């Protein structure tokens, strides 16, 4: 998959399926998670598995955003993202 398509897929999944702060319906917040797209693409392209992607998502939510972790959502999203490789 080319890089542009990968970025768009990752961006969509992060915004519409992960969305830990609940902004996917807000027009002005469509770029809310864009800063995580490139690092996530790099993780995926390195062949990291769903467990490692899950850990990264949890780190973002808990350590960076200071929010409670939704383990089920993070697992589902990590699995979907890992399948992009």
QUIPENOR-V470127 format. One record per residue. N is the residue number from 1. RES is the residue in one small letter. PHI is phi in radians with two decimals (* if undefined). Layout:
# QUIPENOR-V470127
{{N/RES/PHI} {N/RES/PHI}}
This chain:
# QUIPENOR-V470127
{{1/x/*} {2/x/-1.30} {3/x/-1.06} {4/x/-1.13} {5/x/-1.16} {6/x/-1.02} {7/x/-1.04} {8/x/-1.13} {9/x/-1.15} {10/x/-1.10} {11/x/-1.02} {12/x/-1.08} {13/x/-1.09} {14/x/-1.10} {15/x/-1.34} {16/x/-1.76} {17/x/-2.00} {18/x/-1.61} {19/x/0.66} {20/x/-1.14} {21/x/-1.84} {22/x/1.23} {23/x/-1.99} {24/x/-1.06} {25/x/-1.55} {26/x/-1.55} {27/x/-0.97} {28/x/-1.28} {29/x/-2.02} {30/x/-1.14} {31/x/-1.81} {32/x/-0.95} {33/x/-1.84} {34/x/-1.03} {35/x/-1.20} {36/x/-1.68} {37/x/-1.14} {38/x/-1.11} {39/x/-1.02} {40/x/-1.17} {41/x/-1.06} {42/x/-1.12} {43/x/-1.06} {44/x/-1.11} {45/x/-1.15} {46/x/-1.37} {47/x/1.40} {48/x/-1.11} {49/x/-1.52} {50/x/-1.05} {51/x/-1.13} {52/x/-1.23} {53/x/-1.16} {54/x/-0.98} {55/x/-1.06} {56/x/-1.14} {57/x/-1.06} {58/x/-1.11} {59/x/-1.06} {60/x/-1.02} {61/x/-1.15} {62/x/-1.42} {63/x/-1.47} {64/x/-1.60} {65/x/-1.55} {66/x/1.02} {67/x/-2.00} {68/x/-1.27} {69/x/-1.49} {70/x/-1.64} {71/x/-1.04} {72/x/-1.11} {73/x/-1.07} {74/x/-1.08} {75/x/-1.15} {76/x/-1.08} {77/x/-1.15} {78/x/-1.06} {79/x/-1.11} {80/x/-1.09} {81/x/-1.14} {82/x/-1.13} {83/x/-1.32} {84/x/-1.34} {85/x/-1.27}}
